[in-house]
Amino acid sequence: MGEAFDDLVFMGLDRFPGPGEELRTDSFQATTGGGAVITAVAAARLGTSVTLASALSDNAVRRLRQERVQVK
């Protein structure tokens, strides 16, 4: 059991943007994160049977099932 978050990962930036500043990148990925999710995915990748209890979006459920994490 634990929290799940939508992680928005911006890659290829030369630096962090300043307050109110926008930077552009062609490399972006949205993924599911949070301590419980990261632990569940790592355990599933090692072959452990994993069940995660958390509030998740439909997209997060699909991504976790692709990682062999059982989501109910």
Predicted model as a PDB file, atoms N, CA, C, CB and O in Angstrom, pLDDT in the B-factor column:
MODEL        1                                                                  
ATOM      1  N   MET A   1       0.851  -1.178   0.000  1.00 77.00           N  
ATOM      2  CA  MET A   1       0.000   0.000   0.000  1.00 77.00           C  
ATOM      3  C   MET A   1       0.891   1.233   0.000  1.00 77.00           C  
ATOM      4  CB  MET A   1      -0.965   0.003   1.224  1.00 77.00           C  
ATOM      5  O   MET A   1       1.953   1.254   0.623  1.00 77.00           O  
ATOM      6  N   GLY A   2       0.443   2.247  -0.702  1.00 80.00           N  
ATOM      7  CA  GLY A   2       1.195   3.486  -0.721  1.00 80.00           C  
ATOM      8  C   GLY A   2       0.678   4.421  -1.787  1.00 80.00           C  
ATOM      9  O   GLY A   2      -0.294   4.125  -2.482  1.00 80.00           O  
ATOM     10  N   GLU A   3       1.335   5.545  -1.905  1.00 82.00           N  
ATOM     11  CA  GLU A   3       0.916   6.562  -2.858  1.00 82.00           C  
ATOM     12  C   GLU A   3       1.501   6.297  -4.242  1.00 82.00           C  
ATOM     13  CB  GLU A   3       1.329   7.948  -2.369  1.00 82.00           C  
ATOM     14  O   GLU A   3       2.595   5.749  -4.382  1.00 82.00           O  
ATOM     15  N   ALA A   4       0.753   6.694  -5.241  1.00 82.00           N  
ATOM     16  CA  ALA A   4       1.209   6.629  -6.626  1.00 82.00           C  
ATOM     17  C   ALA A   4       1.085   8.031  -7.219  1.00 82.00           C  
ATOM     18  CB  ALA A   4       0.382   5.577  -7.461  1.00 82.00           C  
ATOM     19  O   ALA A   4       0.158   8.774  -6.895  1.00 82.00           O  
ATOM     20  N   PHE A   5       2.013   8.375  -8.078  1.00 84.00           N  
ATOM     21  CA  PHE A   5       2.031   9.690  -8.704  1.00 84.00           C  
ATOM     22  C   PHE A   5       2.263   9.536 -10.195  1.00 84.00           C  
ATOM     23  CB  PHE A   5       3.115  10.588  -8.074  1.00 84.00           C  
ATOM     24  O   PHE A   5       2.843   8.545 -10.637  1.00 84.00           O  
ATOM     25  N   ASP A   6       1.817  10.506 -10.969  1.00 84.00           N  
ATOM     26  CA  ASP A   6       2.193  10.578 -12.372  1.00 84.00           C  
ATOM     27  C   ASP A   6       3.483  11.391 -12.440  1.00 84.00           C  
ATOM     28  CB  ASP A   6       1.046  11.219 -13.256  1.00 84.00           C  
ATOM     29  O   ASP A   6       3.488  12.585 -12.139  1.00 84.00           O  
ATOM     30  N   ASP A   7       4.570  10.743 -12.835  1.00 87.00           N  
ATOM     31  CA  ASP A   7       5.852  11.422 -12.986  1.00 87.00           C  
ATOM     32  C   ASP A   7       5.973  11.942 -14.407  1.00 87.00           C  
ATOM     33  CB  ASP A   7       7.031  10.477 -12.644  1.00 87.00           C  
ATOM     34  O   ASP A   7       5.774  11.193 -15.363  1.00 87.00           O  
ATOM     35  N   LEU A   8       6.296  13.207 -14.551  1.00 88.00           N  
ATOM     36  CA  LEU A   8       6.518  13.833 -15.848  1.00 88.00           C  
ATOM     37  C   LEU A   8       8.017  14.077 -15.964  1.00 88.00           C  
ATOM     38  CB  LEU A   8       5.692  15.175 -16.007  1.00 88.00           C  
ATOM     39  O   LEU A   8       8.572  14.904 -15.241  1.00 88.00           O  
ATOM     40  N   VAL A   9       8.672  13.360 -16.869  1.00 91.00           N  
ATOM     41  CA  VAL A   9      10.131  13.380 -16.968  1.00 91.00           C  
ATOM     42  C   VAL A   9      10.534  14.123 -18.247  1.00 91.00           C  
ATOM     43  CB  VAL A   9      10.713  11.927 -16.959  1.00 91.00           C  
ATOM     44  O   VAL A   9      10.221  13.685 -19.355  1.00 91.00           O  
ATOM     45  N   PHE A  10      11.220  15.233 -18.080  1.00 92.00           N  
ATOM     46  CA  PHE A  10      11.726  16.020 -19.202  1.00 92.00           C  
ATOM     47  C   PHE A  10      13.209  15.717 -19.348  1.00 92.00           C  
ATOM     48  CB  PHE A  10      11.477  17.558 -18.989  1.00 92.00           C  
ATOM     49  O   PHE A  10      13.978  15.897 -18.403  1.00 92.00           O  
ATOM     50  N   MET A  11      13.618  15.254 -20.534  1.00 93.00           N  
ATOM     51  CA  MET A  11      15.009  14.858 -20.754  1.00 93.00           C  
ATOM     52  C   MET A  11      15.648  15.787 -21.787  1.00 93.00           C  
ATOM     53  CB  MET A  11      15.097  13.375 -21.220  1.00 93.00           C  
ATOM     54  O   MET A  11      14.957  16.406 -22.596  1.00 93.00           O  
ATOM     55  N   GLY A  12      16.957  15.868 -21.745  1.00 90.00           N  
ATOM     56  CA  GLY A  12      17.688  16.650 -22.738  1.00 90.00           C  
ATOM     57  C   GLY A  12      17.718  18.137 -22.466  1.00 90.00           C  
ATOM     58  O   GLY A  12      18.051  18.919 -23.357  1.00 90.00           O  
ATOM     59  N   LEU A  13      17.379  18.545 -21.256  1.00 91.00           N  
ATOM     60  CA  LEU A  13      17.449  19.971 -20.914  1.00 91.00           C  
ATOM     61  C   LEU A  13      18.889  20.332 -20.551  1.00 91.00           C  
ATOM     62  CB  LEU A  13      16.481  20.313 -19.734  1.00 91.00           C  
ATOM     63  O   LEU A  13      19.574  19.564 -19.876  1.00 91.00           O  
ATOM     64  N   ASP A  14      19.337  21.484 -20.995  1.00 90.00           N  
ATOM     65  CA  ASP A  14      20.683  21.959 -20.656  1.00 90.00           C  
ATOM     66  C   ASP A  14      20.763  22.437 -19.214  1.00 90.00           C  
ATOM     67  CB  ASP A  14      21.100  23.085 -21.597  1.00 90.00           C  
ATOM     68  O   ASP A  14      21.833  22.446 -18.606  1.00 90.00           O  
ATOM     69  N   ARG A  15      19.611  22.836 -18.674  1.00 93.00           N  
ATOM     70  CA  ARG A  15      19.580  23.385 -17.314  1.00 93.00           C  
ATOM     71  C   ARG A  15      18.145  23.363 -16.812  1.00 93.00           C  
ATOM     72  CB  ARG A  15      20.160  24.836 -17.271  1.00 93.00           C  
ATOM     73  O   ARG A  15      17.221  23.133 -17.591  1.00 93.00           O  
ATOM     74  N   PHE A  16      17.949  23.599 -15.523  1.00 91.00           N  
ATOM     75  CA  PHE A  16      16.619  23.738 -14.957  1.00 91.00           C  
ATOM     76  C   PHE A  16      16.075  25.115 -15.325  1.00 91.00           C  
ATOM     77  CB  PHE A  16      16.641  23.536 -13.413  1.00 91.00           C  
ATOM     78  O   PHE A  16      16.840  26.078 -15.359  1.00 91.00           O  
ATOM     79  N   PRO A  17      14.788  25.236 -15.598  1.00 92.00           N  
ATOM     80  CA  PRO A  17      14.226  26.558 -15.886  1.00 92.00           C  
ATOM     81  C   PRO A  17      14.146  27.403 -14.621  1.00 92.00           C  
ATOM     82  CB  PRO A  17      12.834  26.424 -16.519  1.00 92.00           C  
ATOM     83  O   PRO A  17      14.002  26.883 -13.515  1.00 92.00           O  
ATOM     84  N   GLY A  18      14.241  28.698 -14.806  1.00 94.00           N  
ATOM     85  CA  GLY A  18      14.062  29.627 -13.695  1.00 94.00           C  
ATOM     86  C   GLY A  18      12.584  29.814 -13.415  1.00 94.00           C  
ATOM     87  O   GLY A  18      11.746  29.328 -14.174  1.00 94.00           O  
ATOM     88  N   PRO A  19      12.246  30.516 -12.330  1.00 96.00           N  
ATOM     89  CA  PRO A  19      10.842  30.759 -11.994  1.00 96.00           C  
ATOM     90  C   PRO A  19      10.109  31.440 -13.157  1.00 96.00           C  
ATOM     91  CB  PRO A  19      10.740  31.624 -10.722  1.00 96.00           C  
ATOM     92  O   PRO A  19      10.550  32.480 -13.646  1.00 96.00           O  
ATOM     93  N   GLY A  20       9.002  30.861 -13.591  1.00 95.00           N  
ATOM     94  CA  GLY A  20       8.198  31.432 -14.664  1.00 95.00           C  
ATOM     95  C   GLY A  20       8.772  31.242 -16.057  1.00 95.00           C  
ATOM     96  O   GLY A  20       8.182  31.706 -17.033  1.00 95.00           O  
ATOM     97  N   GLU A  21       9.911  30.569 -16.169  1.00 95.00           N  
ATOM     98  CA  GLU A  21      10.563  30.375 -17.464  1.00 95.00           C  
ATOM     99  C   GLU A  21      10.156  29.039 -18.081  1.00 95.00           C  
ATOM    100  CB  GLU A  21      12.092  30.445 -17.312  1.00 95.00           C  
ATOM    101  O   GLU A  21       9.976  28.049 -17.372  1.00 95.00           O  
ATOM    102  N   GLU A  22      10.015  29.020 -19.389  1.00 93.00           N  
ATOM    103  CA  GLU A  22       9.711  27.786 -20.105  1.00 93.00           C  
ATOM    104  C   GLU A  22      10.922  27.352 -20.914  1.00 93.00           C  
ATOM    105  CB  GLU A  22       8.484  27.969 -21.023  1.00 93.00           C  
ATOM    106  O   GLU A  22      11.566  28.169 -21.573  1.00 93.00           O  
ATOM    107  N   LEU A  23      11.230  26.059 -20.860  1.00 91.00           N  
ATOM    108  CA  LEU A  23      12.255  25.468 -21.713  1.00 91.00           C  
ATOM    109  C   LEU A  23      11.583  24.398 -22.546  1.00 91.00           C  
ATOM    110  CB  LEU A  23      13.446  24.878 -20.876  1.00 91.00           C  
ATOM    111  O   LEU A  23      10.617  23.781 -22.097  1.00 91.00           O  
ATOM    112  N   ARG A  24      12.066  24.171 -23.732  1.00 90.00           N  
ATOM    113  CA  ARG A  24      11.483  23.158 -24.614  1.00 90.00           C  
ATOM    114  C   ARG A  24      12.444  21.996 -24.802  1.00 90.00           C  
ATOM    115  CB  ARG A  24      11.118  23.769 -25.974  1.00 90.00           C  
ATOM    116  O   ARG A  24      13.663  22.161 -24.831  1.00 90.00           O  
ATOM    117  N   THR A  25      11.848  20.808 -24.930  1.00 91.00           N  
ATOM    118  CA  THR A  25      12.631  19.614 -25.195  1.00 91.00           C  
ATOM    119  C   THR A  25      11.819  18.682 -26.089  1.00 91.00           C  
ATOM    120  CB  THR A  25      13.037  18.906 -23.872  1.00 91.00           C  
ATOM    121  O   THR A  25      10.588  18.703 -26.056  1.00 91.00           O  
ATOM    122  N   ASP A  26      12.498  17.875 -26.878  1.00 90.00           N  
ATOM    123  CA  ASP A  26      11.825  16.874 -27.703  1.00 90.00           C  
ATOM    124  C   ASP A  26      11.732  15.539 -26.967  1.00 90.00           C  
ATOM    125  CB  ASP A  26      12.563  16.694 -29.038  1.00 90.00           C  
ATOM    126  O   ASP A  26      11.110  14.596 -27.458  1.00 90.00           O  
ATOM    127  N   SER A  27      12.350  15.462 -25.793  1.00 93.00           N  
ATOM    128  CA  SER A  27      12.397  14.207 -25.035  1.00 93.00           C  
ATOM    129  C   SER A  27      11.578  14.343 -23.756  1.00 93.00           C  
ATOM    130  CB  SER A  27      13.862  13.817 -24.701  1.00 93.00           C  
ATOM    131  O   SER A  27      11.982  15.022 -22.813  1.00 93.00           O  
ATOM    132  N   PHE A  28      10.425  13.690 -23.742  1.00 92.00           N  
ATOM    133  CA  PHE A  28       9.515  13.759 -22.606  1.00 92.00           C  
ATOM    134  C   PHE A  28       8.884  12.390 -22.422  1.00 92.00           C  
ATOM    135  CB  PHE A  28       8.425  14.858 -22.811  1.00 92.00           C  
ATOM    136  O   PHE A  28       8.579  11.703 -23.397  1.00 92.00           O  
ATOM    137  N   GLN A  29       8.690  11.996 -21.171  1.00 90.00           N  
ATOM    138  CA  GLN A  29       8.012  10.732 -20.891  1.00 90.00           C  
ATOM    139  C   GLN A  29       7.142  10.896 -19.650  1.00 90.00           C  
ATOM    140  CB  GLN A  29       9.038   9.577 -20.696  1.00 90.00           C  
ATOM    141  O   GLN A  29       7.580  11.459 -18.647  1.00 90.00           O  
ATOM    142  N   ALA A  30       5.917  10.406 -19.724  1.00 85.00           N  
ATOM    143  CA  ALA A  30       5.025  10.349 -18.562  1.00 85.00           C  
ATOM    144  C   ALA A  30       5.034   8.907 -18.080  1.00 85.00           C  
ATOM    145  CB  ALA A  30       3.554  10.839 -18.912  1.00 85.00           C  
ATOM    146  O   ALA A  30       4.890   7.977 -18.873  1.00 85.00           O  
ATOM    147  N   THR A  31       5.202   8.729 -16.788  1.00 84.00           N  
ATOM    148  CA  THR A  31       5.246   7.384 -16.220  1.00 84.00           C  
ATOM    149  C   THR A  31       4.599   7.402 -14.840  1.00 84.00           C  
ATOM    150  CB  THR A  31       6.709   6.861 -16.138  1.00 84.00           C  
ATOM    151  O   THR A  31       4.320   8.470 -14.294  1.00 84.00           O  
ATOM    152  N   THR A  32       4.366   6.251 -14.292  1.00 83.00           N  
ATOM    153  CA  THR A  32       3.790   6.143 -12.957  1.00 83.00           C  
ATOM    154  C   THR A  32       4.913   6.011 -11.944  1.00 83.00           C  
ATOM    155  CB  THR A  32       2.818   4.939 -12.861  1.00 83.00           C  
ATOM    156  O   THR A  32       5.823   5.202 -12.126  1.00 83.00           O  
ATOM    157  N   GLY A  33       4.856   6.793 -10.885  1.00 84.00           N  
ATOM    158  CA  GLY A  33       5.915   6.769  -9.884  1.00 84.00           C  
ATOM    159  C   GLY A  33       5.346   6.750  -8.472  1.00 84.00           C  
ATOM    160  O   GLY A  33       4.157   6.501  -8.270  1.00 84.00           O  
ATOM    161  N   GLY A  34       6.197   7.011  -7.517  1.00 87.00           N  
ATOM    162  CA  GLY A  34       5.849   6.930  -6.103  1.00 87.00           C  
ATOM    163  C   GLY A  34       6.533   5.712  -5.506  1.00 87.00           C  
ATOM    164  O   GLY A  34       6.737   4.716  -6.199  1.00 87.00           O  
ATOM    165  N   GLY A  35       6.883   5.778  -4.252  1.00 88.00           N  
ATOM    166  CA  GLY A  35       7.645   4.715  -3.602  1.00 88.00           C  
ATOM    167  C   GLY A  35       7.010   3.336  -3.699  1.00 88.00           C  
ATOM    168  O   GLY A  35       7.700   2.351  -3.964  1.00 88.00           O  
ATOM    169  N   ALA A  36       5.697   3.257  -3.485  1.00 86.00           N  
ATOM    170  CA  ALA A  36       5.024   1.958  -3.540  1.00 86.00           C  
ATOM    171  C   ALA A  36       5.069   1.385  -4.946  1.00 86.00           C  
ATOM    172  CB  ALA A  36       3.572   2.083  -3.070  1.00 86.00           C  
ATOM    173  O   ALA A  36       5.296   0.188  -5.122  1.00 86.00           O  
ATOM    174  N   VAL A  37       4.855   2.225  -5.941  1.00 83.00           N  
ATOM    175  CA  VAL A  37       4.866   1.775  -7.333  1.00 83.00           C  
ATOM    176  C   VAL A  37       6.258   1.329  -7.758  1.00 83.00           C  
ATOM    177  CB  VAL A  37       4.370   2.888  -8.255  1.00 83.00           C  
ATOM    178  O   VAL A  37       6.415   0.268  -8.362  1.00 83.00           O  
ATOM    179  N   ILE A  38       7.256   2.126  -7.447  1.00 87.00           N  
ATOM    180  CA  ILE A  38       8.627   1.792  -7.827  1.00 87.00           C  
ATOM    181  C   ILE A  38       9.049   0.466  -7.191  1.00 87.00           C  
ATOM    182  CB  ILE A  38       9.594   2.921  -7.410  1.00 87.00           C  
ATOM    183  O   ILE A  38       9.680  -0.364  -7.845  1.00 87.00           O  
ATOM    184  N   THR A  39       8.704   0.270  -5.931  1.00 89.00           N  
ATOM    185  CA  THR A  39       9.035  -0.983  -5.246  1.00 89.00           C  
ATOM    186  C   THR A  39       8.296  -2.159  -5.867  1.00 89.00           C  
ATOM    187  CB  THR A  39       8.700  -0.883  -3.753  1.00 89.00           C  
ATOM    188  O   THR A  39       8.877  -3.229  -6.049  1.00 89.00           O  
ATOM    189  N   ALA A  40       7.011  -1.972  -6.198  1.00 84.00           N  
ATOM    190  CA  ALA A  40       6.220  -3.049  -6.795  1.00 84.00           C  
ATOM    191  C   ALA A  40       6.770  -3.447  -8.166  1.00 84.00           C  
ATOM    192  CB  ALA A  40       4.749  -2.622  -6.922  1.00 84.00           C  
ATOM    193  O   ALA A  40       6.871  -4.634  -8.475  1.00 84.00           O  
ATOM    194  N   VAL A  41       7.122  -2.468  -8.977  1.00 83.00           N  
ATOM    195  CA  VAL A  41       7.673  -2.764 -10.305  1.00 83.00           C  
ATOM    196  C   VAL A  41       9.008  -3.489 -10.186  1.00 83.00           C  
ATOM    197  CB  VAL A  41       7.846  -1.468 -11.122  1.00 83.00           C  
ATOM    198  O   VAL A  41       9.257  -4.460 -10.900  1.00 83.00           O  
ATOM    199  N   ALA A  42       9.868  -3.017  -9.283  1.00 89.00           N  
ATOM    200  CA  ALA A  42      11.171  -3.679  -9.101  1.00 89.00           C  
ATOM    201  C   ALA A  42      10.986  -5.130  -8.652  1.00 89.00           C  
ATOM    202  CB  ALA A  42      12.029  -2.909  -8.067  1.00 89.00           C  
ATOM    203  O   ALA A  42      11.666  -6.027  -9.148  1.00 89.00           O  
ATOM    204  N   ALA A  43      10.076  -5.354  -7.724  1.00 91.00           N  
ATOM    205  CA  ALA A  43       9.825  -6.724  -7.247  1.00 91.00           C  
ATOM    206  C   ALA A  43       9.254  -7.595  -8.368  1.00 91.00           C  
ATOM    207  CB  ALA A  43       8.854  -6.707  -6.043  1.00 91.00           C  
ATOM    208  O   ALA A  43       9.637  -8.757  -8.505  1.00 91.00           O  
ATOM    209  N   ALA A  44       8.341  -7.039  -9.170  1.00 86.00           N  
ATOM    210  CA  ALA A  44       7.763  -7.797 -10.280  1.00 86.00           C  
ATOM    211  C   ALA A  44       8.834  -8.156 -11.308  1.00 86.00           C  
ATOM    212  CB  ALA A  44       6.633  -6.995 -10.949  1.00 86.00           C  
ATOM    213  O   ALA A  44       8.830  -9.260 -11.852  1.00 86.00           O  
ATOM    214  N   ARG A  45       9.742  -7.233 -11.569  1.00 88.00           N  
ATOM    215  CA  ARG A  45      10.823  -7.507 -12.526  1.00 88.00           C  
ATOM    216  C   ARG A  45      11.742  -8.625 -12.027  1.00 88.00           C  
ATOM    217  CB  ARG A  45      11.642  -6.232 -12.783  1.00 88.00           C  
ATOM    218  O   ARG A  45      12.375  -9.321 -12.820  1.00 88.00           O  
ATOM    219  N   LEU A  46      11.805  -8.784 -10.720  1.00 94.00           N  
ATOM    220  CA  LEU A  46      12.618  -9.856 -10.142  1.00 94.00           C  
ATOM    221  C   LEU A  46      11.848 -11.175 -10.057  1.00 94.00           C  
ATOM    222  CB  LEU A  46      13.104  -9.452  -8.753  1.00 94.00           C  
ATOM    223  O   LEU A  46      12.384 -12.178  -9.585  1.00 94.00           O  
ATOM    224  N   GLY A  47      10.592 -11.174 -10.514  1.00 92.00           N  
ATOM    225  CA  GLY A  47       9.811 -12.398 -10.545  1.00 92.00           C  
ATOM    226  C   GLY A  47       8.905 -12.609  -9.355  1.00 92.00           C  
ATOM    227  O   GLY A  47       8.256 -13.650  -9.252  1.00 92.00           O  
ATOM    228  N   THR A  48       8.847 -11.646  -8.453  1.00 90.00           N  
ATOM    229  CA  THR A  48       7.991 -11.754  -7.273  1.00 90.00           C  
ATOM    230  C   THR A  48       6.550 -11.435  -7.646  1.00 90.00           C  
ATOM    231  CB  THR A  48       8.479 -10.812  -6.151  1.00 90.00           C  
ATOM    232  O   THR A  48       6.304 -10.534  -8.447  1.00 90.00           O  
ATOM    233  N   SER A  49       5.604 -12.158  -7.079  1.00 88.00           N  
ATOM    234  CA  SER A  49       4.195 -11.844  -7.274  1.00 88.00           C  
ATOM    235  C   SER A  49       3.872 -10.591  -6.465  1.00 88.00           C  
ATOM    236  CB  SER A  49       3.279 -13.043  -6.854  1.00 88.00           C  
ATOM    237  O   SER A  49       4.105 -10.553  -5.257  1.00 88.00           O  
ATOM    238  N   VAL A  50       3.339  -9.572  -7.125  1.00 84.00           N  
ATOM    239  CA  VAL A  50       3.131  -8.270  -6.489  1.00 84.00           C  
ATOM    240  C   VAL A  50       1.693  -7.814  -6.675  1.00 84.00           C  
ATOM    241  CB  VAL A  50       4.101  -7.221  -7.064  1.00 84.00           C  
ATOM    242  O   VAL A  50       1.121  -7.955  -7.756  1.00 84.00           O  
ATOM    243  N   THR A  51       1.112  -7.266  -5.612  1.00 82.00           N  
ATOM    244  CA  THR A  51      -0.173  -6.589  -5.695  1.00 82.00           C  
ATOM    245  C   THR A  51      -0.004  -5.226  -5.033  1.00 82.00           C  
ATOM    246  CB  THR A  51      -1.322  -7.428  -5.012  1.00 82.00           C  
ATOM    247  O   THR A  51       0.521  -5.130  -3.924  1.00 82.00           O  
ATOM    248  N   LEU A  52      -0.447  -4.182  -5.709  1.00 77.00           N  
ATOM    249  CA  LEU A  52      -0.305  -2.813  -5.224  1.00 77.00           C  
ATOM    250  C   LEU A  52      -1.670  -2.266  -4.849  1.00 77.00           C  
ATOM    251  CB  LEU A  52       0.368  -1.915  -6.286  1.00 77.00           C  
ATOM    252  O   LEU A  52      -2.615  -2.387  -5.629  1.00 77.00           O  
ATOM    253  N   ALA A  53      -1.796  -1.669  -3.676  1.00 80.00           N  
ATOM    254  CA  ALA A  53      -3.039  -1.023  -3.249  1.00 80.00           C  
ATOM    255  C   ALA A  53      -2.814   0.481  -3.225  1.00 80.00           C  
ATOM    256  CB  ALA A  53      -3.501  -1.543  -1.846  1.00 80.00           C  
ATOM    257  O   ALA A  53      -2.087   0.993  -2.373  1.00 80.00           O  
ATOM    258  N   SER A  54      -3.437   1.186  -4.160  1.00 81.00           N  
ATOM    259  CA  SER A  54      -3.297   2.631  -4.251  1.00 81.00           C  
ATOM    260  C   SER A  54      -4.369   3.165  -5.183  1.00 81.00           C  
ATOM    261  CB  SER A  54      -1.881   3.031  -4.745  1.00 81.00           C  
ATOM    262  O   SER A  54      -4.973   2.396  -5.931  1.00 81.00           O  
ATOM    263  N   ALA A  55      -4.613   4.451  -5.151  1.00 83.00           N  
ATOM    264  CA  ALA A  55      -5.502   5.086  -6.122  1.00 83.00           C  
ATOM    265  C   ALA A  55      -4.689   5.330  -7.389  1.00 83.00           C  
ATOM    266  CB  ALA A  55      -6.117   6.431  -5.561  1.00 83.00           C  
ATOM    267  O   ALA A  55      -3.646   5.983  -7.345  1.00 83.00           O  
ATOM    268  N   LEU A  56      -5.170   4.801  -8.527  1.00 81.00           N  
ATOM    269  CA  LEU A  56      -4.422   4.889  -9.776  1.00 81.00           C  
ATOM    270  C   LEU A  56      -5.328   5.319 -10.920  1.00 81.00           C  
ATOM    271  CB  LEU A  56      -3.760   3.548 -10.101  1.00 81.00           C  
ATOM    272  O   LEU A  56      -6.512   4.983 -10.949  1.00 81.00           O  
ATOM    273  N   SER A  57      -4.766   6.059 -11.856  1.00 83.00           N  
ATOM    274  CA  SER A  57      -5.502   6.400 -13.069  1.00 83.00           C  
ATOM    275  C   SER A  57      -5.559   5.182 -13.983  1.00 83.00           C  
ATOM    276  CB  SER A  57      -4.847   7.605 -13.798  1.00 83.00           C  
ATOM    277  O   SER A  57      -4.811   4.222 -13.792  1.00 83.00           O  
ATOM    278  N   ASP A  58      -6.444   5.222 -14.973  1.00 87.00           N  
ATOM    279  CA  ASP A  58      -6.533   4.118 -15.930  1.00 87.00           C  
ATOM    280  C   ASP A  58      -5.212   3.916 -16.662  1.00 87.00           C  
ATOM    281  CB  ASP A  58      -7.656   4.374 -16.938  1.00 87.00           C  
ATOM    282  O   ASP A  58      -4.806   2.778 -16.896  1.00 87.00           O  
ATOM    283  N   ASN A  59      -4.534   5.009 -17.027  1.00 84.00           N  
ATOM    284  CA  ASN A  59      -3.234   4.908 -17.697  1.00 84.00           C  
ATOM    285  C   ASN A  59      -2.201   4.254 -16.795  1.00 84.00           C  
ATOM    286  CB  ASN A  59      -2.745   6.291 -18.131  1.00 84.00           C  
ATOM    287  O   ASN A  59      -1.404   3.437 -17.254  1.00 84.00           O  
ATOM    288  N   ALA A  60      -2.209   4.603 -15.524  1.00 83.00           N  
ATOM    289  CA  ALA A  60      -1.258   4.007 -14.581  1.00 83.00           C  
ATOM    290  C   ALA A  60      -1.503   2.511 -14.447  1.00 83.00           C  
ATOM    291  CB  ALA A  60      -1.361   4.685 -13.204  1.00 83.00           C  
ATOM    292  O   ALA A  60      -0.553   1.731 -14.379  1.00 83.00           O  
ATOM    293  N   VAL A  61      -2.766   2.107 -14.408  1.00 86.00           N  
ATOM    294  CA  VAL A  61      -3.096   0.686 -14.306  1.00 86.00           C  
ATOM    295  C   VAL A  61      -2.561  -0.066 -15.519  1.00 86.00           C  
ATOM    296  CB  VAL A  61      -4.622   0.488 -14.181  1.00 86.00           C  
ATOM    297  O   VAL A  61      -1.967  -1.134 -15.371  1.00 86.00           O  
ATOM    298  N   ARG A  62      -2.766   0.479 -16.715  1.00 87.00           N  
ATOM    299  CA  ARG A  62      -2.261  -0.173 -17.930  1.00 87.00           C  
ATOM    300  C   ARG A  62      -0.742  -0.311 -17.898  1.00 87.00           C  
ATOM    301  CB  ARG A  62      -2.688   0.615 -19.174  1.00 87.00           C  
ATOM    302  O   ARG A  62      -0.206  -1.372 -18.219  1.00 87.00           O  
ATOM    303  N   ARG A  63      -0.043   0.766 -17.511  1.00 82.00           N  
ATOM    304  CA  ARG A  63       1.427   0.719 -17.471  1.00 82.00           C  
ATOM    305  C   ARG A  63       1.911  -0.301 -16.454  1.00 82.00           C  
ATOM    306  CB  ARG A  63       2.006   2.103 -17.138  1.00 82.00           C  
ATOM    307  O   ARG A  63       2.857  -1.038 -16.727  1.00 82.00           O  
ATOM    308  N   LEU A  64       1.285  -0.358 -15.291  1.00 78.00           N  
ATOM    309  CA  LEU A  64       1.713  -1.306 -14.261  1.00 78.00           C  
ATOM    310  C   LEU A  64       1.447  -2.746 -14.690  1.00 78.00           C  
ATOM    311  CB  LEU A  64       0.997  -1.014 -12.938  1.00 78.00           C  
ATOM    312  O   LEU A  64       2.266  -3.629 -14.434  1.00 78.00           O  
ATOM    313  N   ARG A  65       0.333  -2.985 -15.329  1.00 85.00           N  
ATOM    314  CA  ARG A  65       0.054  -4.344 -15.808  1.00 85.00           C  
ATOM    315  C   ARG A  65       1.071  -4.773 -16.858  1.00 85.00           C  
ATOM    316  CB  ARG A  65      -1.367  -4.429 -16.388  1.00 85.00           C  
ATOM    317  O   ARG A  65       1.404  -5.955 -16.943  1.00 85.00           O  
ATOM    318  N   GLN A  66       1.568  -3.839 -17.655  1.00 85.00           N  
ATOM    319  CA  GLN A  66       2.621  -4.149 -18.618  1.00 85.00           C  
ATOM    320  C   GLN A  66       3.906  -4.565 -17.900  1.00 85.00           C  
ATOM    321  CB  GLN A  66       2.887  -2.938 -19.532  1.00 85.00           C  
ATOM    322  O   GLN A  66       4.726  -5.300 -18.449  1.00 85.00           O  
ATOM    323  N   GLU A  67       4.069  -4.088 -16.676  1.00 75.00           N  
ATOM    324  CA  GLU A  67       5.245  -4.445 -15.863  1.00 75.00           C  
ATOM    325  C   GLU A  67       4.987  -5.693 -15.009  1.00 75.00           C  
ATOM    326  CB  GLU A  67       5.639  -3.265 -14.953  1.00 75.00           C  
ATOM    327  O   GLU A  67       5.779  -6.014 -14.123  1.00 75.00           O  
ATOM    328  N   ARG A  68       3.893  -6.385 -15.273  1.00 74.00           N  
ATOM    329  CA  ARG A  68       3.509  -7.601 -14.563  1.00 74.00           C  
ATOM    330  C   ARG A  68       3.101  -7.329 -13.120  1.00 74.00           C  
ATOM    331  CB  ARG A  68       4.648  -8.592 -14.590  1.00 74.00           C  
ATOM    332  O   ARG A  68       3.236  -8.209 -12.269  1.00 74.00           O  
ATOM    333  N   VAL A  69       2.601  -6.124 -12.826  1.00 74.00           N  
ATOM    334  CA  VAL A  69       2.069  -5.797 -11.501  1.00 74.00           C  
ATOM    335  C   VAL A  69       0.561  -6.004 -11.546  1.00 74.00           C  
ATOM    336  CB  VAL A  69       2.431  -4.322 -11.075  1.00 74.00           C  
ATOM    337  O   VAL A  69      -0.120  -5.407 -12.380  1.00 74.00           O  
ATOM    338  N   GLN A  70       0.027  -6.850 -10.649  1.00 73.00           N  
ATOM    339  CA  GLN A  70      -1.414  -7.106 -10.601  1.00 73.00           C  
ATOM    340  C   GLN A  70      -2.083  -5.916  -9.927  1.00 73.00           C  
ATOM    341  CB  GLN A  70      -1.738  -8.441  -9.838  1.00 73.00           C  
ATOM    342  O   GLN A  70      -1.723  -5.545  -8.810  1.00 73.00           O  
ATOM    343  N   VAL A  71      -3.056  -5.320 -10.607  1.00 74.00           N  
ATOM    344  CA  VAL A  71      -3.778  -4.165 -10.070  1.00 74.00           C  
ATOM    345  C   VAL A  71      -5.259  -4.496 -10.019  1.00 74.00           C  
ATOM    346  CB  VAL A  71      -3.526  -2.888 -10.929  1.00 74.00           C  
ATOM    347  O   VAL A  71      -5.849  -4.885 -11.027  1.00 74.00           O  
ATOM    348  N   LYS A  72      -5.868  -4.339  -8.826  1.00 74.00           N  
ATOM    349  CA  LYS A  72      -7.313  -4.634  -8.653  1.00 74.00           C  
ATOM    350  C   LYS A  72      -8.063  -3.372  -8.398  1.00 74.00           C  
ATOM    351  CB  LYS A  72      -7.558  -5.623  -7.501  1.00 74.00           C  
ATOM    352  O   LYS A  72      -9.282  -3.402  -8.226  1.00 74.00           O  
TER     353      LYS A  72                                                      
ENDMDL                                                                          
END                                                                             
